[in-house]
Amino acid sequence: MASTVPGTTFDLSDREQFESNIKDGKLVIPVGTVEILGRFDKQSSDRKNVEEIIIPGSVREIGNGAFSQCKTLITIVDDGFHLRFVGTYAFYEANIQRIRFGKKVKHLGEFCFARSKIRSLRFQKGFGFGYIPEGAFFHTRELEFALIPSSVSSIEFKAFSESALKSIKFVKGSHLEVLGVECFSFTNIESVRLGSKLRAISKGAFCDCKEFKVLNFEKAAFLRIICEDAFWHTKLTDVSISPSIELVGGYAFPDETRVTVMPRDEASLLGVVSDSFNGSSTAHECVVLESSQMEAKKNEIYSEIFESLATSDPPLEESPEPEIASGLPLEPEATGDSPPELEVISVPPLEEPPEPEATSDSPFEEPEPEVILDPPLGEPEPVATDDPPPEEPPKPEVILDSPLVPPESEVVSEP
């Protein structure tokens, strides 16, 4: 077990810890747990009779392969909204159906939900993670829709390949720049509208999407390359290649697709290979390259794109909103990401003491300013008054035999 704060880590491989948290056939991981380690071994005798696994909303990290091949139903309180770290193969082939990522995700591992039963995938507005990793939702046969958040700049190799996706949408203001190799291949996607910052559509990105009919990249003003097999075996009928596109690889479009290359000058002719597209095109706008030339040019473009991605500033995150999680204790996070927010407590204003009444015999009557700030050095002149001097003891403010105000400690209030 990792050396962490006691009570914050749950080790699935610790038999004693596991058995002590079985309740009515369910594994109930204690509220307050921050990290889940080890692996749920479905072959172990103490695991076979577990009907459901309940993960509290306090969990921030789930380790590599923790629930890989777990056929037991997995429920995460608040659908995993508070997760920060999901390890490689964490839920591979697992029976988890819903996941909702919050703003503070730091890491998603490769194939983290591949072949799982995920059917609901949501990202909170302001999701700050920059890419969808390799195979993250590969072969998720119950996932039909995905809304890609604006912070995502790349969707990597086979991220959604062989899933049941019918529709994908990119949030307005999308920072997506690279569609990775076969990222949406073998899905049921029918159409796609690509964002304005897209620069590269990699090999086989949408290949074998048998229902794919509509491609809209009119606003993709920075798109530079469409690689080989990108839309092969789809139902695309018409495509217009904008002047920003520099290369189109072999078999990028089906033979039946009518491809129109928009006018461009001689210095920016479209680089193609002999089998880039066989439908109608504007031949004089293209230059046929040898395969070695095509490969060299492709590597050059991708190098420039990835160098730009590495140096560009990430999109600004919105200020985090307070997270409200039902059923969770109020506790400080033990992740070390940032100090907990201070609780705002309404404090009533302090009552000021009442001002003393200004009576002639009050010992708290303030002396005249000139007496305090600039006391005379010699004997003061007698105060000229018409009335005879009082027979009673003189009041502090009119003491004639001393220019100084009596110290505070000597002033005694009358009962």
C-alpha positions, 0 to 999 in steps of 0.5 A: 500500500502506498504511503499516504494519509491513513484512511485516504487510500483504499487498496483493492488488493488488501483482502482484510480492507476489502472484506471489511467493507462488504455490505449486503453484497456490495463493496462500499468504499468508505466516504473520505477515500481519496485514492484507489490502488491495487486491482479488483481480481474477479477470479478471487473467491471473495470477489465473485459474490460482489453485486455492486461497487460503490465509489464515493465522490471523495475519490480523486485518483483511480490507479492503473488497471484498478477495475480492469475486466470487472464485470460487477456494476460500478457506480461512482457518486456524482458520476465521477465529477470529482476525479482528477486522475484516471489511470491506464486501463483503469476501467478497461472492459468494466461494467461502468455506465456513466462518467462526468468529468469536472474542470480539474482533471489532470490525467486520463490514461490510455484505454482508460474506458476501452471496451467498457459499458459507458453509455453517458459521457459528459464534460463540464463546461471549463474542462481543462484537459488538453487531449483525449488519449489513445484508445480512451473510449475504444470499442465502447458499444453503448456510447452513441454521442460525444460532445467534445469540450473546447479545451481539447486540442487533439484526439489521439489514436483510436480514441473513439474507434469502433464505438457506437457513436452516431453523432459528435459535436465540437463546442463553440470556440473549439481548440481542436487542431489534430484528429489522430490516426483512426480516431473515429474509424468504424463508427456510425457517425453520419456527419461532422462540422469541423472547428475553425482551428483544425490543422490536420486530419490524420490517416483513417480518421473517419475510414469505414464510417459506413453512414458518413455522408456530410463533411463540413469544414468550410470554416477550417481556415487553417486545415493543412493536410488530409492524410491517406484513407481519411474518409475511405469507405464512407458515403461522401458525395461532394467535397471542396478542398479549400486553398489552405489545404496543402496535401491530400493523401492516397485514397483520402476519399471514396472513388465516388466522391466528387472532389473540387479543388478551389482556385489557388496560385501556382505557389500553393498548388495542392500536393497529391499522389496519383490515387488521392482521389479519382472523382472529378477535380480541378487538375491544374490546381494540383501537383502530383508528388512521389510517395517519398516527397509526400512523406517528407512534406507530411512530416514537415507539416506535422512537425510544425503543428506539434511544435506549435501545440507544445509552445502555445498557451492552453485555453484559459479556464473559467474561474472554478465554481464551488462544487456541490456534491450531495452526501459528501462530508466537508473535508479538505482535499488530500491531493496537494493540488491547491490549498482548500478554499477558505470558508466565508463566515458572516461575522456581525459587526462589533458593537461600539461602546456607547459614548459617555454622556457629556455632563459637567461632572463626567470624568471622561470628558475630553480635554481641550485639544491645545492642552493635549497636543501642545502643553505649555512649559511654564505656569499656565495663566489662570482661567478668567471666569466671572463666577467665583471658583467652585468650592468642590474639587476641581474637575480634570479638564480645568485643573489649574496647577498642572498643564497635563491631563492626568494619565488614564490609569488615574482616572476613576469613574464615579459609581 
